[in-house]
Amino acid sequence: MPASEVADRFGYSTASVHQMATVLRAGQMSLFADARPGPKGPRKATGQLRRRVLALRAAGHSVTEISAALTGPARCGPGRETARLAGRRYGTGL
């Protein structure tokens, strides 16, 4: 596809399209974002977190209440592993 057609289609000037192609060929630009940074899976319910979940379930709290109790302003929340553990331990079917 000609640079002029690309420019018209995406709202760039022809010169900008040529410049982007040059930078891309030089390896200084990437068209696609790299893989998502950070954890690639759910956080495991281990140690202190596991004991707290089990204590809250033993006290009769629901999975929703446990999630709210474990979620704080500096935390991401308990995640699927914790909910699964709480549900399996007390038969809620998660």
C-alpha positions as CSV (number, residue, x, y, z in Angstrom):
1,M,0.0,0.0,0.0
2,P,1.5,3.4,-0.9
3,A,2.5,5.7,1.9
4,S,0.1,8.4,0.7
5,E,-2.8,5.9,1.0
6,V,-1.7,4.9,4.5
7,A,-1.4,8.5,5.5
8,D,-4.9,9.4,4.3
9,R,-6.4,6.3,5.9
10,F,-4.9,6.9,9.3
11,G,-4.7,10.7,9.4
12,Y,-1.0,11.1,9.1
13,S,1.1,13.1,6.7
14,T,2.9,11.2,4.0
15,A,6.2,12.4,5.5
16,S,5.3,11.0,8.9
17,V,4.5,7.6,7.4
18,H,7.9,7.5,5.7
19,Q,9.6,8.5,8.9
20,M,7.7,5.8,10.9
21,A,8.7,3.2,8.3
22,T,12.4,4.3,8.5
23,V,12.3,4.1,12.3
24,L,10.6,0.7,12.2
25,R,13.1,-0.8,9.8
26,A,16.0,0.5,12.0
27,G,14.5,-1.4,14.9
28,Q,13.8,1.7,17.0
29,M,10.1,1.3,17.1
30,S,7.8,-1.7,17.8
31,L,4.3,-2.0,16.3
32,F,3.1,-4.3,19.1
33,A,3.4,-4.0,22.8
34,D,5.6,-6.4,24.6
35,A,4.1,-9.1,26.8
36,R,2.1,-7.9,29.8
37,P,4.4,-7.1,32.7
38,G,3.8,-8.5,36.2
39,P,2.5,-11.8,37.4
40,K,1.3,-14.2,34.8
41,G,-1.1,-16.1,36.9
42,P,-3.2,-16.0,40.1
43,R,-1.5,-15.4,43.5
44,K,-1.2,-18.5,45.6
45,A,-2.9,-18.6,48.9
46,T,0.1,-19.6,51.1
47,G,1.3,-19.0,54.6
48,Q,-0.3,-16.2,56.5
49,L,-2.9,-15.4,53.8
50,R,-4.1,-19.1,53.8
51,R,-4.4,-19.1,57.6
52,R,-6.4,-15.9,57.6
53,V,-8.8,-17.2,54.9
54,L,-9.4,-20.4,56.8
55,A,-9.9,-18.5,60.1
56,L,-12.4,-16.2,58.4
57,R,-14.3,-19.1,56.9
58,A,-14.3,-20.9,60.3
59,A,-15.9,-17.8,61.7
60,G,-18.7,-18.1,59.2
61,H,-17.8,-15.4,56.7
62,S,-18.7,-15.8,53.1
63,V,-16.3,-15.8,50.2
64,T,-17.4,-12.2,49.3
65,E,-16.9,-11.0,52.9
66,I,-13.4,-12.7,53.0
67,S,-12.5,-11.0,49.7
68,A,-13.6,-7.6,51.1
69,A,-11.6,-8.2,54.3
70,L,-8.4,-9.1,52.4
71,T,-8.7,-6.3,49.9
72,G,-7.0,-3.1,51.1
73,P,-5.9,0.1,49.5
74,A,-2.4,-1.3,48.9
75,R,-3.4,-4.8,47.9
76,C,-4.8,-6.3,44.7
77,G,-7.2,-8.7,46.5
78,P,-7.1,-12.4,47.2
79,G,-7.5,-13.7,43.7
80,R,-9.0,-16.9,42.4
81,E,-6.7,-19.2,44.3
82,T,-7.9,-17.8,47.6
83,A,-11.5,-17.9,46.7
84,R,-11.1,-21.5,45.4
85,L,-9.4,-22.5,48.6
86,A,-12.1,-20.9,50.8
87,G,-14.9,-22.5,48.7
88,R,-13.3,-26.0,48.6
89,R,-12.6,-26.0,52.4
90,Y,-16.2,-25.1,53.3
91,G,-18.1,-26.6,50.4
92,T,-19.4,-23.5,48.6
93,G,-18.5,-25.0,45.3
94,L,-16.0,-22.5,44.0
